[in-house]
Amino acid sequence: MNSLLTIEKLTMQFGGLTALSEFFLELTPGELVGLIGPNGAGKTTVFNMVTGNLTPTGGKIVFDGKDITGHKPHKITAAGIARTFQNIRLFGDLTVFENVMVSFHFQIRSSFFGGVLGLPRYRREAKRAHDTAMHLLEEVRLAELAGEKAGGLAYGQQRRLEVARALATQPKLLLLDEPAAGMNPAETEGLMGLIQRIRRDYQLTVLLIEHDMTFVMGICERLKVLDYGLTIAEGPPEEIQNNERVIQAYLGERRVA
Amino acid sequence: MQDHRIRNELLTLAGAGVLFFLLYLSTQYVSDYQIRLLNNAAIFITLAVTYNLINGITGQFSLEPNAFVAIGAYTSALLTLSPAEKEISFIIEPIIWPLSVIQVPFFWSLVAAGIVTAFFGFLMGFPVFRVRGDYLAIVTLGFGEVVRAVANNLQPITNGPLGLKALHNYTNLWWSWGFATITLLFIGRLVASSYGLAMKAVREDEVAAEAMGVNAFRTKLLAFTTSAFFEGVAGGLLAHLITTISPSLFTFFLTFNLLIIIVAGGLGSTTGAVIGALLFSFGGEWLRVVEEPMTVGSLQIPGIPGMRMVVFSIILIFLMIFARNGIMGRREFSWDWLLGRSRLGRLIQGKGR
């Protein structure tokens, strides 16, 4: 079928350690899939390979019909994959608005001199970027903080800004690395709503890593479970919840009393 | 937020007008020595502002300006000297062919200096931006030394340690301040554009910038090449201000002084670079007071030569203790800021609404 992302036999070895082995994944457009597993299972490694931060030692990644294995991160972003980071990586000393504007840079077609001299074409492009950025900030309820330094935002706001910044790259596929980490239940609830809304409004496919099980079970249509680099289960949330191996991986072997 | 673009551009134009009127007054009423200081200040503003583009805005700690200034100075000097003058100067080994017959007007020699230096900066960018942080500093420092060593030994082109003498004294206030103004406008607009934003993003977090589609390598290379262009032209201006250049003029000390200027002014602030360059150029003169013989009460202190540098160092130490981010931090001067603070400005804005 027409899949948006196809990952085949993806393997990553760091020296003698196999962080991920023979990982398969197929995403059809519009899906919302969760990647779960205990710490060190290799989830972020998958993300880093898909976004080009790591070059896999084996296997391949096909996005939108093109092989993107081992491409540079900025090329992959331009191809339509955006991400957020597990440990927030905003441009702390730039304003909230500027943080989102950075994502429009690669979309600007004007030349360097067009930009410096402020030629009409550049100004049109900048204006459009400005309006879209403000719209995105409204979407994540940060518009009134547009002029503040990103580093000074509250934790939950920083997470939302990361989402807005990723959206500004106009992606087809959005990778969210523990979006709900450190949030309180109310904030998590809000985030679930936000993700579902942007997914619908921007026709996104979403792949996310999360530890918060209420979040994962509440939002994902399909789950993939990793443990020590191996895929141990996959299927709809209800099935995963009762899967013996998954429970074992998370809670350890059940003792016979 | 109101958009004051047109008002601000008019104000900038007016500001430049005032500056050039003051320069005109200086040419009439000020001593030659002070004119020389003014020229020097303009060249250092150009150098500091463009050096800050790499170190402060793009956040790549590098130590190469002495190399760029040297390349620009030699290029420009070799092009303005007449064939006869070159024949006289090159006594150990004759100058090689195309250079021995070329002579171009000062303006074109500056353009050539900029382009040649930018080209070197561009080529150098490929190897040096494979490394980051401290390593980048070391590699670029090495580049500066290589250029100096080449200048010392490539006799048929640079005349070796003898250097180039008796250059024409072309650089005057109009050239130096004219170019400093162009540099400021160009760099100011660059920093405010999308390209400048990409540079700041690379400074803040390179991994995140890449993830947002910014080609970090290209962005750094762009900052580097731009900086090389302006520093090359400034080198040409410097050569025709002091009229004698030799490899010993372009040691690491030049870079070191520029580093002090941009750190003291505020790393990452163009305004800070300008303030730093002005303080550095004129501060040395103001500090001459401390070298004069003094009488404090009944205590007689004879003038101590070199006391200036001691006081200068102490000032720097205090600056680093009490204002670690420099004079400006990363803040920038803007008309909005100035008018927003003054009563006149509020009045104008009140009317605007």
Chai-1 contact restraints between the chains, C-beta under 6 A:
chainA,res_idxA,chainB,res_idxB,connection_type,confidence,min_distance_angstrom,max_distance_angstrom,comment,restraint_id
A,P73,B,E210,contact,1.0,0.0,6.0,A-B,restraint_1
A,P73,B,A211,contact,1.0,0.0,6.0,A-B,restraint_2
A,H74,B,E210,contact,1.0,0.0,6.0,A-B,restraint_3
A,H74,B,G213,contact,1.0,0.0,6.0,A-B,restraint_4
A,H74,B,N215,contact,1.0,0.0,6.0,A-B,restraint_5
A,T77,B,G213,contact,1.0,0.0,6.0,A-B,restraint_6
A,A78,B,G213,contact,1.0,0.0,6.0,A-B,restraint_7
A,R83,B,A211,contact,1.0,0.0,6.0,A-B,restraint_8
A,R89,B,D205,contact,1.0,0.0,6.0,A-B,restraint_9
A,R89,B,A208,contact,1.0,0.0,6.0,A-B,restraint_10
A,F91,B,A201,contact,1.0,0.0,6.0,A-B,restraint_11
A,F91,B,E204,contact,1.0,0.0,6.0,A-B,restraint_12
A,F91,B,D205,contact,1.0,0.0,6.0,A-B,restraint_13
A,D93,B,E204,contact,1.0,0.0,6.0,A-B,restraint_14
A,L94,B,K200,contact,1.0,0.0,6.0,A-B,restraint_15
A,M101,B,L197,contact,1.0,0.0,6.0,A-B,restraint_16
A,V102,B,L197,contact,1.0,0.0,6.0,A-B,restraint_17
A,V102,B,A201,contact,1.0,0.0,6.0,A-B,restraint_18
A,V102,B,M212,contact,1.0,0.0,6.0,A-B,restraint_19
A,S103,B,M212,contact,1.0,0.0,6.0,A-B,restraint_20
A,H105,B,S194,contact,1.0,0.0,6.0,A-B,restraint_21
A,H105,B,A198,contact,1.0,0.0,6.0,A-B,restraint_22
A,H105,B,V214,contact,1.0,0.0,6.0,A-B,restraint_23
A,F106,B,G213,contact,1.0,0.0,6.0,A-B,restraint_24
A,I108,B,S194,contact,1.0,0.0,6.0,A-B,restraint_25
A,F112,B,Y195,contact,1.0,0.0,6.0,A-B,restraint_26
A,G115,B,S193,contact,1.0,0.0,6.0,A-B,restraint_27
A,G115,B,S194,contact,1.0,0.0,6.0,A-B,restraint_28
A,G115,B,Y195,contact,1.0,0.0,6.0,A-B,restraint_29
A,V116,B,R189,contact,1.0,0.0,6.0,A-B,restraint_30
A,V116,B,L190,contact,1.0,0.0,6.0,A-B,restraint_31
A,V116,B,S193,contact,1.0,0.0,6.0,A-B,restraint_32
A,T169,B,M212,contact,1.0,0.0,6.0,A-B,restraint_33
A,T169,B,G213,contact,1.0,0.0,6.0,A-B,restraint_34
